[in-house]
Amino acid sequence: MRAADAPALSSTAQGEGKAGANGRVVLPPHARGMRIGLFGGTFDPPHAAHRAACLLAMRRLGLDRVWWLVTPGNPLKDTDGLTPLAERVAAARALAHHPRIDVTDLEADLGTNYTYATIRYLVQRCPGVHFVWIMGADNLRHFHRWQRWRDIATLVPIAVVDRLGPSLYSAAGITGNALAWARIPEAAARGLPVRRPPAWLYLHGLKSPLSSTALRAARVWRTRK
């Protein structure tokens, strides 16, 4: 989007997801008509593949911004030993270091760990904004375990970024089969943000083997040596 064409950002949407003086959640910059990617996770730790996946999606989908949603904790994972939220947010901001990537802990302000509740809130709060959920192919393999995963697919289009290893075959799993009818060609990626959901596609091109889970396990192993 050229600067001259960019919509005026909402004056109530400046900040990093912190609650304002009246208790209302303040969102990162957004405006009607913008294309915004939503990329959630514990980011413990954040790593270069997170950034690379978002930049790939930004370029291929024509996104104006990407919001990193740093969750208080993943309901499907063991949160024992999870780095404090404030430290993970700070680390994610330091790594992202991009003018169009916003890091927010708004889920803590909303009081939820569930993606469906977060997306529903954002869709209702930001009419006219074209949100896209971005996730790695490893998450697609387990997407059917997420709370109200079918409803998530009806709220926003989904972009799945490929990963090395078995996750490359994730499209053949439960979610991929259940939503096969809603999959669109990768060549149509530019139009995904404005499609009516359910709609999803696979983005190829990222070949990083990095994993927060593996990095976290290595960190634990080093501290126990």
Secondary structure in CASP SS format (residue, H / E / C, confidence):
PFRMAT SS
TARGET T0000
AUTHOR 0000-0000-0000
METHOD secondary structure of the structure
MODEL  1
M C 1.00
R C 1.00
A H 1.00
A H 1.00
D H 1.00
A C 1.00
P C 1.00
A C 1.00
L C 1.00
S C 1.00
S C 1.00
T C 1.00
A C 1.00
Q C 1.00
G C 1.00
E C 1.00
G C 1.00
K C 1.00
A E 1.00
G C 1.00
A C 1.00
N C 1.00
G C 1.00
R C 1.00
V E 1.00
V C 1.00
L C 1.00
P C 1.00
P C 1.00
H C 1.00
A C 1.00
R C 1.00
G C 1.00
M C 1.00
R E 1.00
I E 1.00
G E 1.00
L E 1.00
F E 1.00
G E 1.00
G E 1.00
T C 1.00
F C 1.00
D C 1.00
P C 1.00
P C 1.00
H C 1.00
A H 1.00
A H 1.00
H H 1.00
R H 1.00
A H 1.00
A H 1.00
C H 1.00
L H 1.00
L H 1.00
A H 1.00
M H 1.00
R H 1.00
R H 1.00
L H 1.00
G C 1.00
L C 1.00
D C 1.00
R E 1.00
V E 1.00
W E 1.00
W E 1.00
L E 1.00
V E 1.00
T C 1.00
P C 1.00
G C 1.00
N C 1.00
P C 1.00
L C 1.00
K C 1.00
D C 1.00
T C 1.00
D C 1.00
G C 1.00
L C 1.00
T C 1.00
P C 1.00
L H 1.00
A H 1.00
E H 1.00
R H 1.00
V H 1.00
A H 1.00
A H 1.00
A H 1.00
R H 1.00
A H 1.00
L H 1.00
A H 1.00
H C 1.00
H C 1.00
P C 1.00
R C 1.00
I E 1.00
D E 1.00
V E 1.00
T E 1.00
D C 1.00
L H 1.00
E H 1.00
A H 1.00
D H 1.00
L H 1.00
G C 1.00
T C 1.00
N C 1.00
Y C 1.00
T H 1.00
Y H 1.00
A H 1.00
T H 1.00
I H 1.00
R H 1.00
Y H 1.00
L H 1.00
V H 1.00
Q H 1.00
R H 1.00
C C 1.00
P C 1.00
G C 1.00
V C 1.00
H E 1.00
F E 1.00
V E 1.00
W E 1.00
I E 1.00
M E 1.00
G E 1.00
A H 1.00
D H 1.00
N H 1.00
L H 1.00
R H 1.00
H H 1.00
F H 1.00
H H 1.00
R H 1.00
W C 1.00
Q C 1.00
R C 1.00
W H 1.00
R H 1.00
D H 1.00
I H 1.00
A H 1.00
T H 1.00
L H 1.00
V C 1.00
P C 1.00
I E 1.00
A E 1.00
V E 1.00
V E 1.00
D C 1.00
R C 1.00
L C 1.00
G H 1.00
P H 1.00
S H 1.00
L H 1.00
Y H 1.00
S H 1.00
A H 1.00
A H 1.00
G C 1.00
I H 1.00
T H 1.00
G H 1.00
N H 1.00
A H 1.00
L C 1.00
A H 1.00
W H 1.00
A H 1.00
R E 1.00
I C 1.00
P C 1.00
E H 1.00
A H 1.00
A H 1.00
A H 1.00
R H 1.00
G H 1.00
L H 1.00
P H 1.00
V H 1.00
R C 1.00
R C 1.00
P C 1.00
P C 1.00
A C 1.00
W E 1.00
L E 1.00
Y E 1.00
L E 1.00
H C 1.00
G C 1.00
L C 1.00
K C 1.00
S C 1.00
P C 1.00
L C 1.00
S C 1.00
S H 1.00
T H 1.00
A H 1.00
L H 1.00
R H 1.00
A H 1.00
A H 1.00
R H 1.00
V H 1.00
W H 1.00
R H 1.00
T H 1.00
R H 1.00
K C 1.00
END
